[in-house]
Amino acid sequence: MSTTLRVRSYAHHDEDAVVRLWQTVFADDPPWNAPREMIRRKLEVQPDLFLVATLDAELVGTVVAGFDGVRGWIHHLAVTPTARRRGVASALMAEAEARLRALGCPKLNLQVRAGNRDAEAFYAALGFAVEARTSFGKRL
Ligand SMILES: CC(C)(COP(=O)(O)OP(=O)(O)OC[C@H]1O[C@@H](n2cnc3c(N)ncnc32)[C@H](O)[C@@H]1OP(=O)(O)O)[C@@H](O)C(=O)NCCC(=O)NCCS
């Protein structure tokens, strides 16, 4: 595999590769995260905060960020299993944070499913701290 890592905004020709990545990495996602629907919705809201990472021509990672005017949020940070521990997710997060900062975002939040040790270790390495909050959700 090449070592040329690039992070850029999502483009329409990435759709099939992103769907494959998410179906692999988030195989147990709920129906409201159906990949093609999620992509379509994200392209209508802050599409510049939907990033992909490539190693040469191969799409190997994604992150979906957003800024609601109060907080920045991170979703669907994913790296293909064979490309992990090579700095791909770190590069995606650095670009997402830079774009959020440029929008005036003062703080970033994210949720990790209980027991996701890889993600916990990754976010801790990036300087994120666990905060004592209860996460609520409601289906609309
Ligand atoms: C979490 C995830 C995105 C990390 O991607 P990655 O490209 O491998 O991360 P990086 O290479 O940038 O890692 C940076 C640092 O984070 C830490 N880290 C990353 N993955 C780790 C793991 N599995 N165990 C321990 N530390 C880890 C390390 O300190 C690492 O630096 P090092 O490799 O020099 O030791 C990837 O494992 C993944 O896609 N997991 C499944 C999807 C997921 O859980 N997403 C997040 C929740 S939405």
The ligand as a MOL file (V3000), in Angstrom:
LIG
                    3D

  0  0  0     0  0            999 V3000
M  V30 BEGIN CTAB
M  V30 COUNTS 48 50 0 0 0
M  V30 BEGIN ATOM
M  V30 1 C -10.4610 4.4600 15.9530 0
M  V30 2 C -9.8790 4.5060 14.5370 0
M  V30 3 C -10.6440 5.5310 13.7170 0
M  V30 4 C -8.3790 4.8940 14.6210 0
M  V30 5 O -7.8640 5.0330 13.3070 0
M  V30 6 P -6.2970 4.9650 12.9830 0
M  V30 7 O -6.0960 5.5400 11.6130 0
M  V30 8 O -5.8110 3.5890 13.1950 0
M  V30 9 O -5.6670 5.9360 14.0880 0
M  V30 10 P -4.2060 6.6070 14.0490 0
M  V30 11 O -3.2650 5.7510 13.2640 0
M  V30 12 O -4.3370 8.0230 13.6250 0
M  V30 13 O -3.8310 6.5230 15.6150 0
M  V30 14 C -3.2730 7.6130 16.3300 0
M  V30 15 C -2.9530 7.1550 17.7370 0
M  V30 16 O -4.1640 6.7910 18.4270 0
M  V30 17 C -3.8810 5.6760 19.3010 0
M  V30 18 N -4.6190 4.4960 18.8200 0
M  V30 19 C -5.2830 4.3630 17.6500 0
M  V30 20 N -5.8710 3.1410 17.5780 0
M  V30 21 C -5.5480 2.4960 18.7120 0
M  V30 22 C -5.8360 1.2010 19.2210 0
M  V30 23 N -6.5780 0.3100 18.5210 0
M  V30 24 N -5.3480 0.8660 20.4320 0
M  V30 25 C -4.5890 1.7260 21.1560 0
M  V30 26 N -4.2710 2.9830 20.7270 0
M  V30 27 C -4.7550 3.3550 19.5160 0
M  V30 28 C -2.3810 5.4430 19.2250 0
M  V30 29 O -1.7670 6.2740 20.2080 0
M  V30 30 C -2.0690 5.9450 17.8230 0
M  V30 31 O -0.7060 6.3200 17.6570 0
M  V30 32 P 0.4040 5.1650 17.3570 0
M  V30 33 O -0.1290 4.3110 16.2460 0
M  V30 34 O 1.6160 5.9620 16.9500 0
M  V30 35 O 0.5690 4.4070 18.6370 0
M  V30 36 C -9.9680 3.1010 13.8530 0
M  V30 37 O -9.4820 2.1070 14.7630 0
M  V30 38 C -11.3680 2.7100 13.4100 0
M  V30 39 O -11.7910 3.0130 12.2870 0
M  V30 40 N -12.1400 2.0350 14.3110 0
M  V30 41 C -13.4950 1.5910 13.9780 0
M  V30 42 C -14.4790 2.7580 13.8470 0
M  V30 43 C -14.6120 3.5520 15.1340 0
M  V30 44 O -14.6140 3.0080 16.2130 0
M  V30 45 N -14.7390 4.8960 14.9750 0
M  V30 46 C -14.8330 5.8220 16.0720 0
M  V30 47 C -16.1700 5.9360 16.6560 0
M  V30 48 S -17.2990 6.8730 15.6540 0
M  V30 END ATOM
M  V30 BEGIN BOND
M  V30 1 1 1 2
M  V30 2 1 2 3
M  V30 3 1 2 4
M  V30 4 1 2 36
M  V30 5 1 4 5
M  V30 6 1 5 6
M  V30 7 2 6 7
M  V30 8 1 6 8
M  V30 9 1 6 9
M  V30 10 1 9 10
M  V30 11 2 10 11
M  V30 12 1 10 12
M  V30 13 1 10 13
M  V30 14 1 13 14
M  V30 15 1 14 15
M  V30 16 1 15 16
M  V30 17 1 15 30
M  V30 18 1 16 17
M  V30 19 1 17 18
M  V30 20 1 17 28
M  V30 21 1 18 19
M  V30 22 1 18 27
M  V30 23 2 19 20
M  V30 24 1 20 21
M  V30 25 1 21 22
M  V30 26 2 21 27
M  V30 27 1 22 23
M  V30 28 2 22 24
M  V30 29 1 24 25
M  V30 30 2 25 26
M  V30 31 1 26 27
M  V30 32 1 28 29
M  V30 33 1 28 30
M  V30 34 1 30 31
M  V30 35 1 31 32
M  V30 36 2 32 33
M  V30 37 1 32 34
M  V30 38 1 32 35
M  V30 39 1 36 37
M  V30 40 1 36 38
M  V30 41 2 38 39
M  V30 42 1 38 40
M  V30 43 1 40 41
M  V30 44 1 41 42
M  V30 45 1 42 43
M  V30 46 2 43 44
M  V30 47 1 43 45
M  V30 48 1 45 46
M  V30 49 1 46 47
M  V30 50 1 47 48
M  V30 END BOND
M  V30 END CTAB
M  END
